[in-house]
Amino acid sequence: MRTVVIALLLAGTGARAEPAPALVDAAGRVPGLAVEMRYAGANNFVGRPIAGYEAPRCLLTAQAAEALARVQAALAPAGLGLKVFDCYRPTRAVADFAAWARDPADTRMREAYYPDIDKRDLFRLGYIAERSSHSRGSTADLTLVRRADGAELDMGTPFDHFGPRSAPASPEIGPEPRANRDRLRDAMRAAGFAPYAEEWWHFTLAAEPYPSTAFDVPVR
C-alpha cells in the first residue's frame, strides 16, 4: 500500500496552500479493485484526456478508500466487485469540462454519450457543473463487475450516459439493471456513501473529511 501525500491548493486561489490531505491510491487499499480511469484517456464524453489527469490512478481520501474496501468485502461472497471510472478530480479538470460544455461546435462524442440531449442543456440538467464533489477527494464513479472475468453488470446505461435513463430511479430500465443498480446502491450506502439522484454510478462518502474544500493538483 502506498500513501500519496500531495500539497494541494484551494481551488480558485492559486496562492494559499491548504493543509494537504493524504490521498491514497485506492487500488492498493481495495483488494481486487478494477480501475478504468476514463478521463486519463480518450474514452470519455469529451473524446480526449482531461486536464489534470496525468496517470490512470484512483486517488481518494483514506476514509473513502477504507469505505470502498468494506463494500468490496461485502460483495465478494456473491462473486462481485467494484470497478472505478473516476475518483479524485482536480478542479482544473472540472474547468476543462465546463469549457468543453460551452463550445457548441464540439459534439464528436454525442452519439456515444448524450444522443438525446442538446449539449446546450448539459449545465441546466445537472450533467456538467462548475464545481464537483470529486475535487474533495471522497467521491467515486463506479459500477459492479464479476470478479471471475471482470465483466461489467448490466446497469441499463453505460457510465457517463447523459440522459434520464441514468437516474438511479429511472422507470425506463428493465428488471435486471434495476436489481443491479439497487445492489450497488445498497452496498455503497451500507458503507457510508450517499448516491446522486441523476447518476447511478456516482457516490460520495457522507462523512467526508473535506466537505467544504476543493483541491487542485494533477493526478500523477
Legacy VTK file of the C-alpha trace (Angstrom):
# vtk DataFile Version 3.0
C-alpha trace
ASCII
DATASET POLYDATA
POINTS 220 float
0.000 0.000 0.000
1.268 3.424 -0.894
0.099 6.718 0.551
0.277 9.667 -1.772
0.733 12.871 0.206
0.077 15.842 -2.017
0.357 19.550 -1.270
-2.931 20.773 -2.714
-4.071 24.314 -3.377
-7.519 25.543 -2.573
-9.444 25.822 -5.812
-9.752 29.338 -7.108
-6.945 30.941 -5.073
-3.760 29.560 -6.619
-1.814 31.363 -3.904
-2.501 29.882 -0.487
-1.777 26.260 0.350
-4.422 24.426 2.331
-3.432 21.648 4.754
-2.520 18.773 2.479
-4.717 15.703 2.848
-3.180 12.271 2.485
-4.682 10.864 -0.689
-4.155 7.151 -1.181
-4.117 5.000 -4.273
-7.353 3.057 -3.856
-6.019 0.128 -5.872
-3.597 -0.513 -3.035
-6.305 -0.359 -0.362
-9.164 -2.241 -2.029
-8.230 -5.851 -2.907
-9.274 -6.742 -6.440
-10.491 -3.249 -7.329
-10.834 -2.834 -11.096
-9.593 0.541 -12.316
-10.518 2.164 -15.638
-9.853 5.866 -15.259
-11.754 7.225 -18.227
-10.582 10.824 -18.034
-6.918 9.858 -18.297
-7.592 8.647 -21.863
-9.852 9.372 -24.824
-12.759 7.039 -23.977
-14.974 9.697 -22.406
-17.640 12.232 -23.367
-15.031 14.826 -24.399
-13.017 12.368 -26.501
-9.534 13.215 -25.180
-7.531 13.151 -21.932
-8.825 15.739 -19.475
-6.652 18.425 -17.878
-5.148 17.224 -14.606
-5.254 13.500 -15.368
-1.620 12.566 -15.973
-1.910 8.953 -14.783
-4.762 6.412 -14.661
-4.888 6.265 -10.868
-7.813 6.303 -8.449
-6.794 8.654 -5.658
-9.105 9.067 -2.666
-9.002 10.168 0.933
-8.045 7.310 3.228
-11.536 7.347 4.705
-13.192 6.899 1.301
-10.747 4.163 0.280
-11.372 2.273 3.519
-15.123 2.522 2.960
-14.713 1.170 -0.587
-12.743 -1.739 0.854
-15.737 -2.551 3.052
-18.010 -2.513 0.007
-15.635 -4.803 -1.867
-15.554 -7.254 1.025
-19.343 -7.269 1.272
-19.692 -8.030 -2.449
-17.064 -10.777 -2.548
-19.273 -13.683 -1.327
-21.507 -13.123 -4.376
-18.524 -13.147 -6.733
-18.887 -9.439 -7.397
-16.605 -6.461 -7.056
-16.193 -2.784 -7.872
-14.808 -1.046 -10.935
-13.963 2.663 -10.666
-14.133 5.136 -13.544
-13.261 8.322 -11.661
-12.156 9.263 -8.149
-10.400 12.457 -7.005
-10.807 15.078 -9.755
-8.638 18.199 -9.818
-10.533 21.465 -10.156
-8.645 22.130 -13.380
-10.418 19.079 -14.810
-13.787 20.480 -13.707
-12.903 23.713 -15.504
-11.928 21.722 -18.585
-15.348 20.028 -18.617
-17.084 23.390 -18.234
-15.114 24.941 -21.093
-15.952 21.972 -23.311
-19.647 22.244 -22.440
-19.648 25.881 -23.537
-18.317 25.001 -27.001
-21.386 24.102 -29.080
-19.271 23.056 -32.060
-17.562 20.129 -30.313
-20.105 17.304 -30.447
-17.912 14.463 -31.730
-18.833 12.162 -28.812
-22.541 12.946 -28.798
-23.788 9.640 -30.201
-21.915 7.643 -27.569
-22.629 9.783 -24.501
-25.532 12.235 -24.946
-27.530 11.214 -28.046
-30.832 12.554 -26.722
-29.587 15.712 -25.004
-28.802 19.069 -26.565
-25.289 19.970 -25.442
-26.505 23.452 -24.537
-28.649 21.871 -21.804
-25.886 19.954 -20.011
-25.458 22.633 -17.322
-29.186 23.145 -16.804
-29.832 19.406 -16.459
-27.019 18.903 -13.957
-24.685 16.731 -16.021
-21.941 19.369 -16.093
-21.264 21.772 -13.216
-18.816 24.498 -12.234
-17.933 22.562 -9.059
-17.652 18.857 -8.338
-17.670 16.799 -5.161
-14.923 14.728 -6.794
-12.488 17.578 -6.095
-12.878 16.977 -2.354
-11.370 13.505 -2.677
-14.191 11.356 -1.285
-16.393 10.790 -4.343
-16.137 7.888 -6.780
-17.857 6.913 -10.013
-18.127 3.147 -10.208
-20.014 0.023 -11.223
-20.273 -3.679 -10.385
-18.241 -6.381 -12.104
-17.996 -10.146 -11.937
-14.729 -10.903 -10.202
-14.215 -14.091 -12.197
-13.846 -12.350 -15.548
-14.106 -8.622 -14.884
-17.302 -8.248 -16.927
-19.467 -5.273 -16.008
-23.011 -5.970 -14.864
-25.858 -4.503 -16.904
-26.788 -1.158 -15.379
-29.204 -0.057 -18.077
-26.892 2.650 -19.438
-23.131 2.954 -19.802
-21.110 5.118 -17.431
-21.430 8.836 -18.236
-24.529 8.427 -20.357
-26.169 11.852 -20.113
-29.906 11.331 -20.057
-32.861 10.468 -17.816
-32.239 6.707 -18.039
-29.076 7.201 -15.969
-31.032 8.408 -12.945
-30.941 5.613 -10.338
-34.727 5.513 -10.093
-35.416 5.760 -13.840
-38.530 3.776 -14.854
-37.077 3.295 -18.345
-34.781 0.368 -17.496
-35.576 -3.332 -17.146
-35.678 -5.542 -14.046
-32.102 -6.850 -14.324
-30.374 -3.460 -14.478
-32.770 -2.198 -11.814
-31.694 -5.013 -9.484
-28.025 -4.330 -10.264
-28.390 -0.620 -9.541
-30.164 -1.390 -6.304
-27.439 -3.810 -5.287
-24.723 -1.239 -5.938
-26.664 1.492 -4.132
-27.402 -0.675 -1.105
-23.786 -1.842 -0.796
-22.461 1.702 -1.052
-24.980 3.088 1.424
-24.145 0.359 3.922
-20.522 1.543 3.848
-21.456 5.187 4.376
-21.751 6.556 0.845
-24.590 8.755 -0.429
-25.884 8.381 -4.010
-26.559 11.153 -6.534
-30.063 11.481 -7.946
-29.007 11.971 -11.580
-26.307 9.278 -11.981
-26.439 5.650 -10.844
-22.609 5.456 -10.728
-21.881 8.492 -8.502
-21.360 8.179 -4.719
-19.903 10.491 -2.072
-18.787 9.474 1.396
-21.367 11.042 3.735
-18.782 11.732 6.448
-16.184 13.068 4.023
-13.195 14.698 5.739
-13.076 17.798 3.471
-16.726 18.711 2.880
-16.040 22.359 2.025
-12.680 22.266 0.247
-11.959 21.570 -3.405
-8.367 20.753 -4.346
-6.315 21.115 -7.491
-3.147 19.227 -8.407
-2.729 16.726 -11.228
-3.383 13.041 -10.704
0.067 11.501 -11.080
LINES 1 221
220 0 1 2 3 4 5 6 7 8 9 10 11 12 13 14 15 16 17 18 19 20 21 22 23 24 25 26 27 28 29 30 31 32 33 34 35 36 37 38 39 40 41 42 43 44 45 46 47 48 49 50 51 52 53 54 55 56 57 58 59 60 61 62 63 64 65 66 67 68 69 70 71 72 73 74 75 76 77 78 79 80 81 82 83 84 85 86 87 88 89 90 91 92 93 94 95 96 97 98 99 100 101 102 103 104 105 106 107 108 109 110 111 112 113 114 115 116 117 118 119 120 121 122 123 124 125 126 127 128 129 130 131 132 133 134 135 136 137 138 139 140 141 142 143 144 145 146 147 148 149 150 151 152 153 154 155 156 157 158 159 160 161 162 163 164 165 166 167 168 169 170 171 172 173 174 175 176 177 178 179 180 181 182 183 184 185 186 187 188 189 190 191 192 193 194 195 196 197 198 199 200 201 202 203 204 205 206 207 208 209 210 211 212 213 214 215 216 217 218 219
